[in-house]
């Protein structure tokens, strides 16, 4: 599949007159809890020739291919990506930590990674993950039968939020690294059991709710919510990001 993805990225570069600076896996395959039939969520950042940025009309800030059951490929223009980096967009900070990198200029990715600790807003990031986990717990995990995968869509952001509150740093993307935040062996065992089931279950698999995990999620999110207002939230300035923009747009 990697060869197919690389070929699709080349086709996009030629069709859109862009250069892919960084392409990675962004979904469950990168998070570490893919199902056998999980699709490939490929995300990338690209640049255009400098003259495209000097015109009076705005060009589209994203490109991609039609989504199918196997491949979901889409990317952001470098200008959009850097604006979102400045705003501490948690999704973008995850892309830069993906364990599965398909293509890219390692210098570009490293230039941004070096700035992550400085530009990441702890309060904004914590609120983002708190909302994700809370909404999933409330909307998807309260019925008699729930989708197995939705537990991980609640657990991962809950742990990322907990990481930010306790460690006050950018949380890792991968679920296995976030799990160090859990000290309760019963919770760890319940998660292990779900992970084993997910390895062989399809994306639509249903299970009965796990009260132990629901209670842990509720308690953890309540605890984080009380402490998020204490986290720093400083305005960042784009000088360094402007330099990166000028460095990587095409001649």
HELIX and SHEET records of a PDB file:
HELIX    1   1 UNK A    2  UNK A   16  1                                  15    
HELIX    2   2 UNK A   28  UNK A   31  1                                   4    
HELIX    3   3 UNK A   50  UNK A   53  1                                   4    
HELIX    4   4 UNK A   78  UNK A   86  1                                   9    
HELIX    5   5 UNK A   90  UNK A   95  1                                   6    
HELIX    6   6 UNK A  106  UNK A  119  1                                  14    
HELIX    7   7 UNK A  122  UNK A  140  1                                  19    
HELIX    8   8 UNK A  148  UNK A  167  1                                  20    
HELIX    9   9 UNK A  175  UNK A  178  1                                   4    
HELIX   10  10 UNK A  179  UNK A  181  5                                   3    
HELIX   11  11 UNK A  185  UNK A  200  1                                  16    
HELIX   12  12 UNK A  211  UNK A  228  1                                  18    
HELIX   13  13 UNK A  239  UNK A  248  1                                  10    
SHEET    1   A 5 UNK A  62  UNK A  64  0                                        
SHEET    2   A 5 UNK A  71  UNK A  77 -1                                        
SHEET    3   A 5 UNK A  40  UNK A  48  1                                        
SHEET    4   A 5 UNK A  18  UNK A  25 -1                                        
SHEET    5   A 5 UNK A 101  UNK A 104 -1                                        
SHEET    1   B 2 UNK A 146  UNK A 147  0                                        
SHEET    2   B 2 UNK A 206  UNK A 207 -1                                        
END                                                                             
